[in-house]
Amino acid sequence: MIHAWLDLPLNLIFLTLALLYGLNAAFIYWILFHSPARRRMQTLTGVVGPYFGAIGVLFALLTGFLGSKVADRNRQAARSVRAESSALETLSSLSQAAGADGTAIRASARRYIDAVLKQEWEVMSASASAPAAAAALGAIFTTVAKPVVASAGGASVQTSLLNATVQVATARGERLSLAADRSYELEWASVLLLGIFTQIALGLVHLEKPRAMLAAVALFSVAAIVALGLIAAQENPFDPPLEVSNAPLVRALANVPAEP
């Protein structure tokens, strides 16, 4: 359920949050001041302000931790794309010393980048990958591992080519893993529930002042909607509107020579 909500467009994420906290605030106001149970609710008068503070602090801390984790995952995603493009450019440069097989290495590198940009980039958030990208990466490994590459450029060149190819594969694996990561669903559920509990706590400390309670709950709700909505906008690092750019891979494709 949380996964489906986070995959919604940003405007629907904000709308869902507004409905959740808006309807809950209206229900709290109704049950405290207009429901048949209002007299029983009024017997709770006397709950002091620090009670709200304890729940509010829990909500703030958990929201801060969640925002930090989401932001760190986005930074890791950006680093993985940069590492992948850098390794591809290194591979292209080293292939110049691989003799005739350097042409095959560069051609496979271009096919790999093209498959990532045109196919894999669109589907990796759905835990999918592009078979064409995997095939091109496998072709690079096959070519680089040939004994003739060591004969043409030396063992050190072949080792460097293998290391660069491994770096491409590692960066790709990390990128795909981060794109499909949905490990924060429990934290999201906890934050959303703590937001509701904070609204209830605000209502309980304002039992004698309906207008003050409405103002306090409304202000908190708006703040929670804005904060949680902005964090949710970054939840999927490769999805708009704040997605990680594929510009490093576009630049790598331009820097890998196209063979005649």
C-alpha positions as semicolon CSV with decimal commas, in nm:
position;residue;x (nm);y (nm);z (nm)
1;M;0,000;0,000;0,000
2;I;0,278;0,243;0,094
3;H;0,468;0,134;-0,217
4;A;0,167;0,212;-0,440
5;W;0,123;0,552;-0,274
6;L;0,488;0,648;-0,323
7;D;0,464;0,557;-0,692
8;L;0,183;0,811;-0,747
9;P;0,253;1,144;-0,924
10;L;0,366;1,419;-0,688
11;N;0,036;1,609;-0,702
12;L;-0,156;1,296;-0,601
13;I;0,090;1,231;-0,317
14;F;0,019;1,578;-0,177
15;L;-0,355;1,531;-0,234
16;T;-0,352;1,199;-0,047
17;L;-0,165;1,354;0,245
18;A;-0,408;1,646;0,253
19;L;-0,705;1,409;0,258
20;L;-0,550;1,190;0,528
21;Y;-0,463;1,469;0,769
22;G;-0,755;1,694;0,674
23;L;-1,018;1,427;0,731
24;N;-0,848;1,314;1,051
25;A;-0,844;1,674;1,183
26;A;-1,213;1,713;1,101
27;F;-1,293;1,383;1,274
28;I;-1,099;1,486;1,586
29;Y;-1,286;1,818;1,602
30;W;-1,622;1,646;1,554
31;I;-1,568;1,374;1,813
32;L;-1,435;1,619;2,073
33;F;-1,696;1,893;2,036
34;H;-2,001;1,773;1,838
35;S;-2,033;1,396;1,866
36;P;-2,258;1,212;2,116
37;A;-1,938;1,124;2,303
38;R;-1,834;1,489;2,353
39;R;-1,927;1,493;2,725
40;R;-1,717;1,187;2,788
41;M;-1,435;1,346;2,591
42;Q;-1,453;1,660;2,799
43;T;-1,370;1,456;3,109
44;L;-1,019;1,431;2,963
45;T;-0,965;1,804;3,023
46;G;-0,637;1,863;3,201
47;V;-0,395;1,690;2,969
48;V;-0,093;1,920;2,978
49;G;0,106;2,060;2,688
50;P;0,423;1,853;2,742
51;Y;0,216;1,545;2,653
52;F;0,180;1,681;2,300
53;G;0,549;1,769;2,299
54;A;0,655;1,409;2,365
55;I;0,462;1,274;2,064
56;G;0,558;1,573;1,849
57;V;0,927;1,512;1,919
58;L;0,891;1,146;1,818
59;F;0,724;1,253;1,493
60;A;0,994;1,512;1,423
61;L;1,280;1,271;1,496
62;L;1,141;0,990;1,283
63;T;1,062;1,230;0,998
64;G;1,417;1,367;1,017
65;F;1,568;1,017;1,011
66;L;1,349;0,918;0,717
67;G;1,437;1,234;0,523
68;S;1,807;1,176;0,588
69;K;1,787;0,816;0,464
70;V;1,599;0,915;0,149
71;A;1,844;1,196;0,073
72;D;2,142;0,964;0,131
73;R;1,996;0,707;-0,109
74;N;1,960;0,978;-0,374
75;R;2,324;1,078;-0,325
76;Q;2,428;0,714;-0,361
77;A;2,224;0,687;-0,681
78;A;2,392;0,995;-0,827
79;R;2,737;0,860;-0,730
80;S;2,663;0,523;-0,893
81;V;2,570;0,692;-1,224
82;R;2,884;0,906;-1,215
83;A;3,100;0,602;-1,131
84;E;2,944;0,404;-1,415
85;S;3,005;0,679;-1,670
86;S;3,360;0,738;-1,546
87;A;3,446;0,368;-1,573
88;L;3,304;0,357;-1,926
89;E;3,518;0,653;-2,032
90;T;3,823;0,489;-1,875
91;L;3,742;0,167;-2,059
92;S;3,717;0,354;-2,388
93;S;4,051;0,527;-2,334
94;L;4,234;0,206;-2,237
95;S;4,086;0,019;-2,533
96;Q;4,307;0,228;-2,763
97;A;4,599;0,011;-2,649
98;A;4,416;-0,318;-2,705
99;G;4,490;-0,342;-3,075
100;A;4,220;-0,459;-3,313
101;D;3,998;-0,575;-3,026
102;G;3,977;-0,218;-2,895
103;T;3,727;-0,148;-3,171
104;A;3,500;-0,427;-3,045
105;I;3,533;-0,300;-2,687
106;R;3,431;0,052;-2,782
107;A;3,144;-0,073;-2,999
108;S;3,013;-0,285;-2,710
109;A;3,052;0,010;-2,472
110;R;2,842;0,229;-2,703
111;R;2,577;-0,044;-2,732
112;Y;2,574;-0,075;-2,353
113;I;2,528;0,298;-2,291
114;D;2,265;0,322;-2,564
115;A;2,068;0,033;-2,411
116;V;2,088;0,187;-2,063
117;L;1,968;0,527;-2,182
118;K;1,693;0,407;-2,418
119;Q;1,567;0,096;-2,242
120;E;1,694;0,037;-1,889
121;W;1,649;0,392;-1,758
122;E;1,274;0,372;-1,814
123;V;1,212;0,035;-1,648
124;M;1,462;0,004;-1,364
125;S;1,229;0,167;-1,107
126;A;1,000;-0,131;-1,163
127;S;1,284;-0,368;-1,064
128;A;1,352;-0,445;-1,432
129;S;1,665;-0,424;-1,644
130;A;1,751;-0,419;-2,013
131;P;1,872;-0,752;-2,156
132;A;2,052;-0,556;-2,429
133;A;2,260;-0,376;-2,166
134;A;2,351;-0,704;-1,996
135;A;2,444;-0,857;-2,333
136;A;2,666;-0,563;-2,425
137;L;2,836;-0,574;-2,086
138;G;2,894;-0,946;-2,130
139;A;3,048;-0,879;-2,473
140;I;3,289;-0,631;-2,315
141;F;3,398;-0,891;-2,057
142;T;3,442;-1,154;-2,328
143;T;3,653;-0,928;-2,547
144;V;3,865;-0,786;-2,266
145;A;3,944;-1,135;-2,133
146;K;4,090;-1,255;-2,466
147;P;4,461;-1,349;-2,454
148;V;4,518;-1,142;-2,768
149;V;4,439;-0,825;-2,571
150;A;4,727;-0,898;-2,334
151;S;4,951;-0,971;-2,632
152;A;4,864;-0,641;-2,800
153;G;4,874;-0,407;-2,502
154;G;5,045;-0,600;-2,227
155;A;4,917;-0,767;-1,911
156;S;4,888;-0,435;-1,727
157;V;4,655;-0,293;-1,994
158;Q;4,437;-0,603;-1,986
159;T;4,421;-0,589;-1,606
160;S;4,320;-0,223;-1,618
161;L;4,053;-0,301;-1,879
162;L;3,916;-0,582;-1,664
163;N;3,910;-0,355;-1,358
164;A;3,724;-0,084;-1,551
165;T;3,470;-0,339;-1,677
166;V;3,417;-0,470;-1,324
167;Q;3,361;-0,111;-1,208
168;V;3,095;-0,065;-1,477
169;A;2,919;-0,386;-1,369
170;T;2,941;-0,291;-1,001
171;A;2,805;0,059;-1,060
172;R;2,523;-0,081;-1,276
173;G;2,429;-0,331;-1,005
174;E;2,421;-0,057;-0,743
175;R;2,211;0,167;-0,969
176;L;1,956;-0,107;-1,032
177;S;1,946;-0,197;-0,663
178;L;1,887;0,163;-0,554
179;A;1,619;0,213;-0,820
180;A;1,423;-0,089;-0,697
181;D;1,482;-0,033;-0,324
182;R;1,158;-0,014;-0,123
183;S;1,304;-0,086;0,220
184;Y;1,165;0,226;0,388
185;E;0,797;0,130;0,378
186;L;0,787;0,052;0,752
187;E;0,944;0,389;0,835
188;W;0,688;0,563;0,613
189;A;0,400;0,385;0,786
190;S;0,540;0,482;1,128
191;V;0,579;0,848;1,029
192;L;0,227;0,870;0,887
193;L;0,077;0,711;1,199
194;L;0,278;0,935;1,432
195;G;0,143;1,234;1,242
196;I;-0,212;1,118;1,320
197;F;-0,121;1,062;1,686
198;T;0,026;1,412;1,701
199;Q;-0,302;1,557;1,572
200;I;-0,490;1,364;1,843
201;A;-0,248;1,489;2,109
202;L;-0,304;1,849;1,992
203;G;-0,678;1,798;2,024
204;L;-0,647;1,661;2,377
205;V;-0,447;1,959;2,505
206;H;-0,707;2,205;2,365
207;L;-1,030;2,050;2,493
208;E;-1,149;2,382;2,641
209;K;-1,071;2,594;2,333
210;P;-1,222;2,462;2,009
211;R;-1,092;2,745;1,789
212;A;-0,742;2,718;1,931
213;M;-0,753;2,342;1,873
214;L;-0,857;2,392;1,510
215;A;-0,578;2,642;1,453
216;A;-0,313;2,422;1,615
217;V;-0,418;2,104;1,433
218;A;-0,451;2,287;1,100
219;L;-0,106;2,445;1,130
220;F;0,056;2,114;1,222
221;S;-0,128;1,934;0,940
222;V;-0,008;2,182;0,677
223;A;0,350;2,154;0,804
224;A;0,331;1,772;0,803
225;I;0,184;1,762;0,452
226;V;0,457;1,987;0,313
227;A;0,742;1,804;0,488
228;L;0,624;1,452;0,408
229;G;0,530;1,545;0,052
230;L;0,876;1,684;-0,021
231;I;1,042;1,376;0,125
232;A;0,812;1,150;-0,079
233;A;0,911;1,341;-0,393
234;Q;1,266;1,208;-0,347
235;E;1,172;0,853;-0,248
236;N;1,234;0,705;-0,593
237;P;1,574;0,842;-0,703
238;F;1,521;0,780;-1,075
239;D;1,160;0,901;-1,098
240;P;1,048;1,261;-1,161
241;P;1,025;1,533;-1,049
242;L;1,357;1,518;-0,857
243;E;1,516;1,227;-1,040
244;V;1,889;1,164;-1,069
245;S;2,011;1,289;-1,406
246;N;2,142;1,056;-1,675
247;A;2,365;1,337;-1,808
248;P;2,691;1,160;-1,705
249;L;2,598;0,861;-1,922
250;V;2,500;1,090;-2,211
251;R;2,841;1,252;-2,180
252;A;3,011;0,911;-2,169
253;L;2,833;0,809;-2,490
254;A;2,962;1,125;-2,658
255;N;3,316;1,052;-2,538
256;V;3,326;0,693;-2,664
257;P;3,431;0,713;-3,030
258;A;3,186;0,573;-3,282
259;E;3,362;0,324;-3,505
260;P;3,314;0,350;-3,883
